[in-house]
Amino acid sequence: MSVQIKKIVMCNGCFDLLHIGHLWHLEQARTMGDILWVSITDDEHVRKGPGRPVYSQEHRLALIKALRVVDKAITVSGLIEALEIIRPHVLVKGIDYKDGLHDVHEKY
């Protein structure tokens, strides 16, 4: 009997003010593997400017978990912690990362 390894795909972000672009991003990511994990950056580490995040990490996590396309979701301090916990086969980031990961993420 052979064991089939499931391909894990991961997205990470704030996901504050959830919008159609977020949904399209997650739907596209889901096509890249068997299991879609989404890690939500906790309130303390969101760097979107004053008054952000608008929604608490608990609310953002609940919204992401409610999406049919998402298999699992957790709250983390940032991308590095998420990568260490989830150990995905594929990391999917948005267009703002088209030139690569930001300096803070260079460990990976």
N, CA, C and O of each residue as an XYZ file, in Angstrom:
432
protein
N       0.841     -1.174      0.000
C       0.000      0.000      0.000
C       0.892      1.244      0.000
O       1.735      1.402      0.883
N       0.712      2.114     -0.971
C       1.516      3.338     -1.020
C       0.770      4.483     -0.339
O      -0.456      4.581     -0.395
N       1.537      5.322      0.291
C       0.974      6.482      0.969
C       1.166      7.687      0.051
O       2.279      7.977     -0.386
N       0.080      8.374     -0.229
C       0.171      9.564     -1.087
C       0.353     10.798     -0.214
O      -0.452     11.066      0.679
N       1.416     11.543     -0.483
C       1.685     12.776      0.246
C       0.790     13.876     -0.326
O       0.735     14.079     -1.539
N       0.109     14.565      0.543
C      -0.729     15.691      0.123
C       0.152     16.926     -0.023
O       0.990     17.209      0.834
N      -0.045     17.651     -1.110
C       0.718     18.873     -1.369
C       0.056     20.020     -0.616
O      -1.105     20.352     -0.858
N       0.814     20.621      0.301
C       0.298     21.709      1.136
C       0.667     23.055      0.516
O       1.828     23.323      0.209
N      -0.343     23.882      0.345
C      -0.178     25.244     -0.166
C      -0.504     26.186      0.986
O      -1.425     25.931      1.762
N       0.255     27.274      1.095
C       0.013     28.221      2.176
C      -0.029     29.646      1.654
O       0.770     30.035      0.802
N      -0.970     30.417      2.175
C      -1.047     31.864      1.969
C      -0.941     32.507      3.343
O      -1.410     31.952      4.336
N      -0.326     33.673      3.391
C      -0.188     34.399      4.654
C      -0.503     35.861      4.409
O      -0.160     36.413      3.363
N      -1.151     36.478      5.364
C      -1.407     37.907      5.263
C      -2.271     38.408      6.390
O      -2.606     37.676      7.321
N      -2.623     39.665      6.287
C      -3.479     40.317      7.272
C      -4.944     39.932      7.039
O      -5.671     39.614      7.980
N      -5.357     39.967      5.782
C      -6.724     39.674      5.374
C      -7.739     40.534      6.122
O      -8.821     40.073      6.485
N      -7.366     41.786      6.342
C      -8.260     42.772      6.939
C      -9.094     43.367      5.799
O      -8.613     43.476      4.671
N     -10.302     43.739      6.081
C     -11.196     44.266      5.047
C     -11.244     43.302      3.860
O     -10.948     43.670      2.723
N     -11.623     42.066      4.159
C     -11.693     40.994      3.167
C     -12.452     41.457      1.934
O     -13.553     41.996      2.043
N     -11.857     41.245      0.745
C     -12.470     41.697     -0.503
C     -12.313     40.636     -1.581
O     -11.676     39.608     -1.351
N     -12.887     40.874     -2.759
C     -12.902     39.896     -3.842
C     -11.493     39.509     -4.286
O     -11.271     38.365     -4.684
N     -10.549     40.428     -4.225
C      -9.168     40.101     -4.572
C      -8.591     39.041     -3.653
O      -7.846     38.168     -4.099
N      -8.932     39.110     -2.371
C      -8.496     38.077     -1.432
C      -9.074     36.726     -1.849
O      -8.359     35.725     -1.888
N     -10.361     36.703     -2.156
C     -11.009     35.452     -2.548
C     -10.357     34.872     -3.798
O     -10.054     33.679     -3.836
N     -10.137     35.696     -4.820
C      -9.503     35.219     -6.050
C      -8.104     34.672     -5.772
O      -7.708     33.650     -6.333
N      -7.364     35.352     -4.911
C      -6.023     34.921     -4.523
C      -6.079     33.526     -3.879
O      -5.298     32.642     -4.231
N      -7.002     33.343     -2.943
C      -7.127     32.068     -2.242
C      -7.630     30.967     -3.174
O      -7.174     29.827     -3.087
N      -8.560     31.296     -4.056
C      -9.051     30.303     -5.020
C      -7.924     29.840     -5.933
O      -7.792     28.645     -6.195
N      -7.117     30.765     -6.414
C      -5.994     30.410     -7.284
C      -4.974     29.566     -6.524
O      -4.462     28.580     -7.054
N      -4.683     29.949     -5.297
C      -3.730     29.192     -4.479
C      -4.217     27.758     -4.270
O      -3.426     26.816     -4.303
N      -5.505     27.605     -4.060
C      -6.082     26.270     -3.800
C      -5.845     25.320     -4.958
O      -5.739     24.111     -4.750
N      -5.759     25.841     -6.176
C      -5.543     24.983     -7.353
C      -4.111     24.452     -7.423
O      -3.822     23.579     -8.240
N      -3.224     24.959     -6.591
C      -1.814     24.599     -6.652
C      -1.439     23.417     -5.769
O      -0.273     23.024     -5.723
N      -2.414     22.845     -5.068
C      -2.112     21.715     -4.196
C      -3.366     21.051     -3.688
O      -4.458     21.258     -4.216
N      -3.194     20.245     -2.651
C      -4.297     19.455     -2.104
C      -4.931     20.070     -0.857
O      -6.122     19.884     -0.604
N      -4.139     20.797     -0.087
C      -4.612     21.384      1.172
C      -4.189     22.846      1.192
O      -3.020     23.161      0.968
N      -5.135     23.740      1.461
C      -4.816     25.171      1.557
C      -4.859     25.627      3.004
O      -5.905     25.607      3.654
N      -3.704     26.035      3.488
C      -3.564     26.650      4.794
C      -3.495     28.160      4.589
O      -2.870     28.639      3.643
N      -4.137     28.899      5.476
C      -4.023     30.356      5.468
C      -3.586     30.781      6.861
O      -4.217     30.429      7.858
N      -2.502     31.541      6.920
C      -2.061     32.083      8.203
C      -2.378     33.574      8.230
O      -2.069     34.313      7.294
N      -2.995     33.989      9.314
C      -3.426     35.366      9.523
C      -2.428     36.039     10.457
O      -2.136     35.514     11.532
N      -1.905     37.188     10.059
C      -0.993     37.929     10.921
C      -1.772     38.506     12.100
O      -2.808     39.145     11.918
N      -1.264     38.274     13.310
C      -1.976     38.742     14.506
C      -1.993     40.270     14.584
O      -1.203     40.950     13.929
N      -2.904     40.787     15.392
C      -3.113     42.232     15.511
C      -1.822     42.989     15.829
O      -1.566     44.052     15.265
N      -1.016     42.440     16.731
C       0.208     43.110     17.177
C       1.219     43.330     16.049
O       1.996     44.283     16.099
N       1.219     42.469     15.042
C       2.235     42.521     14.001
C       1.748     43.040     12.650
O       2.512     43.057     11.686
N       0.496     43.462     12.569
C      -0.014     44.045     11.321
C       0.604     45.428     11.149
O       0.565     46.250     12.065
N       1.178     45.683      9.966
C       1.838     46.957      9.679
C       1.152     47.644      8.499
O       1.767     47.862      7.456
N      -0.123     47.981      8.673
C      -0.904     48.598      7.590
C      -1.182     50.075      7.839
O      -1.867     50.716      7.042
N      -0.657     50.629      8.942
C      -0.880     52.032      9.257
C      -1.821     52.210     10.434
O      -2.344     51.238     10.979
N      -2.030     53.465     10.823
C      -2.889     53.778     11.982
C      -4.305     53.234     11.802
O      -4.872     53.281     10.711
N      -4.857     52.721     12.891
C      -6.229     52.223     12.858
C      -6.387     50.862     12.212
O      -7.508     50.399     12.003
N      -5.284     50.222     11.897
C      -5.358     48.903     11.274
C      -4.752     47.877     12.220
O      -3.821     48.214     12.950
N      -5.220     46.687     12.238
C      -6.319     46.231     11.407
C      -7.660     46.776     11.890
O      -7.830     47.100     13.065
N      -8.589     46.867     10.975
C      -9.947     47.311     11.314
C     -10.648     46.221     12.113
O     -11.301     46.491     13.121
N     -10.499     44.978     11.643
C     -11.131     43.838     12.318
C     -10.101     43.104     13.158
O      -8.934     43.008     12.778
N     -10.530     42.588     14.295
C      -9.631     41.871     15.197
C      -9.147     40.581     14.546
O      -9.753     40.081     13.598
N      -8.052     40.055     15.069
C      -7.517     38.808     14.541
C      -8.531     37.674     14.657
O      -8.568     36.788     13.804
N      -9.344     37.695     15.693
C     -10.368     36.656     15.851
C     -11.413     36.746     14.744
O     -11.840     35.727     14.203
N     -11.822     37.968     14.408
C     -12.814     38.154     13.344
C     -12.223     37.806     11.979
O     -12.882     37.162     11.163
N     -10.981     38.230     11.730
C     -10.326     37.925     10.452
C     -10.141     36.424     10.289
O     -10.345     35.890      9.199
N      -9.756     35.741     11.360
C      -9.591     34.295     11.312
C     -10.925     33.599     11.049
O     -10.989     32.668     10.247
N     -11.982     34.040     11.713
C     -13.305     33.439     11.512
C     -13.779     33.602     10.066
O     -14.339     32.671      9.486
N     -13.555     34.786      9.484
C     -13.957     35.008      8.090
C     -13.192     34.081      7.140
O     -13.787     33.490      6.239
N     -11.893     33.955      7.337
C     -11.083     33.088      6.476
C     -11.498     31.629      6.636
O     -11.622     30.910      5.645
N     -11.713     31.189      7.866
C     -12.125     29.804      8.112
C     -13.478     29.492      7.475
O     -13.741     28.343      7.120
N     -14.329     30.490      7.330
C     -15.660     30.280      6.768
C     -15.648     30.077      5.253
O     -16.642     29.625      4.683
N     -14.541     30.404      4.602
C     -14.463     30.251      3.149
C     -14.283     28.775      2.784
O     -13.414     28.097      3.332
N     -15.100     28.288      1.867
C     -15.037     26.877      1.453
C     -13.687     26.493      0.870
O     -13.270     25.339      0.975
N     -13.011     27.438      0.264
C     -11.738     27.162     -0.409
C     -10.599     26.909      0.592
O      -9.579     26.323      0.229
N     -10.762     27.338      1.823
C      -9.725     27.223      2.858
C      -9.927     25.934      3.656
O     -11.024     25.655      4.141
N      -8.845     25.151      3.784
C      -8.909     23.910      4.559
C      -8.569     24.129      6.030
O      -9.224     23.576      6.914
N      -7.545     24.938      6.288
C      -7.101     25.185      7.654
C      -6.603     26.617      7.757
O      -6.066     27.165      6.795
N      -6.782     27.224      8.931
C      -6.315     28.598      9.137
C      -5.852     28.758     10.582
O      -6.419     28.182     11.510
N      -4.795     29.567     10.737
C      -4.240     29.851     12.060
C      -3.832     31.322     12.126
O      -3.712     31.999     11.105
N      -3.624     31.791     13.341
C      -3.109     33.137     13.573
C      -1.648     33.011     14.001
O      -1.300     32.184     14.843
N      -0.801     33.854     13.399
C       0.641     33.823     13.682
C       1.176     35.249     13.777
O       0.474     36.208     13.458
N       2.419     35.375     14.216
C       3.043     36.696     14.297
C       3.505     37.185     12.925
O       3.691     38.386     12.730
N       3.690     36.283     11.990
C       4.131     36.674     10.660
C       4.482     35.475      9.799
O       4.308     34.327     10.209
N       4.971     35.749      8.615
C       5.270     34.707      7.633
C       6.263     33.678      8.140
O       6.049     32.481      7.947
N       7.334     34.100      8.776
C       8.370     33.164      9.235
C       7.785     32.142     10.197
O       8.043     30.946     10.066
N       6.999     32.604     11.162
C       6.373     31.678     12.107
C       5.448     30.712     11.372
O       5.442     29.518     11.670
N       4.676     31.209     10.426
C       3.758     30.356      9.662
C       4.523     29.279      8.899
O       4.124     28.115      8.904
N       5.622     29.660      8.241
C       6.426     28.687      7.501
C       7.003     27.618      8.425
O       7.051     26.441      8.068
N       7.436     28.030      9.606
C       8.002     27.079     10.561
C       6.958     26.104     11.089
O       7.263     24.938     11.337
N       5.725     26.580     11.263
C       4.645     25.728     11.781
C       4.087     24.819     10.688
O       3.966     23.611     10.891
N       3.752     25.381      9.548
C       3.022     24.656      8.513
C       3.939     23.844      7.595
O       3.573     22.749      7.169
N       5.119     24.370      7.290
C       6.064     23.710      6.389
C       5.404     23.347      5.056
O       5.360     22.176      4.680
N       4.889     24.360      4.340
C       4.172     24.085      3.087
C       5.113     23.672      1.957
O       6.312     23.948      1.991
N       4.546     23.013      0.971
C       5.284     22.703     -0.255
C       5.317     23.932     -1.160
O       6.280     24.151     -1.895
N       4.242     24.737     -1.094
C       4.110     25.917     -1.946
C       3.669     27.104     -1.090
O       2.728     26.994     -0.305
N       4.356     28.238     -1.246
C       3.962     29.496     -0.612
C       3.421     30.409     -1.705
O       4.092     30.646     -2.710
N       2.221     30.914     -1.514
C       1.609     31.819     -2.487
C       1.448     33.187     -1.836
O       0.782     33.326     -0.810
N       2.074     34.202     -2.451
C       1.962     35.571     -1.977
C       1.339     36.421     -3.076
O       1.290     36.009     -4.235
N       0.867     37.596     -2.714
C       0.208     38.495     -3.650
C       1.172     39.254     -4.541
O       2.389     39.102     -4.437
N       0.616     40.067     -5.411
C       1.369     40.823     -6.419
C       2.401     41.763     -5.798
O       3.397     42.099     -6.438
N       2.170     42.187     -4.559
C       3.135     43.080     -3.920
C       4.456     42.365     -3.612
O       5.411     43.003     -3.169
N       4.521     41.062     -3.838
C       5.748     40.284     -3.638
C       6.316     39.805     -4.975
O       7.113     38.867     -4.995
N       5.928     40.424     -6.087
C       6.367     39.975     -7.415
C       7.886     40.007     -7.570
O       8.436     39.258     -8.377
N       8.569     40.861     -6.811
C      10.024     40.953     -6.891
C      10.717     40.109     -5.824
O      11.934     40.201     -5.658
N       9.959     39.291     -5.104
C      10.526     38.431     -4.067
C      10.028     38.828     -2.694
O       9.292     39.802     -2.534
N      10.443     38.059     -1.715
C      10.048     38.331     -0.340
C      10.741     39.583      0.168
O      11.851     39.901     -0.261
N      10.100     40.286      1.069
C      10.697     41.468      1.690
C      11.867     41.026      2.567
O      11.938     39.867      2.975
N      12.770     41.937      2.853
C      13.978     41.640      3.626
C      13.697     40.873      4.916
O      14.458     39.985      5.298
N      12.613     41.220      5.572
C      12.290     40.584      6.845
C      12.036     39.085      6.669
O      12.112     38.334      7.641
N      11.738     38.642      5.451
C      11.422     37.235      5.187
C      12.589     36.470      4.569
O      12.416     35.305      4.210
N      13.746     37.061      4.432
C      14.836     36.462      3.687
C      15.396     35.173      4.270
O      16.222     34.524      3.628
N      14.974     34.787      5.457
C      15.433     33.546      6.051
C      15.054     32.363      5.156
O      15.722     31.329      5.172
N      13.980     32.521      4.376
C      13.477     31.412      3.552
C      13.717     31.642      2.115
O      13.355     30.806      1.287
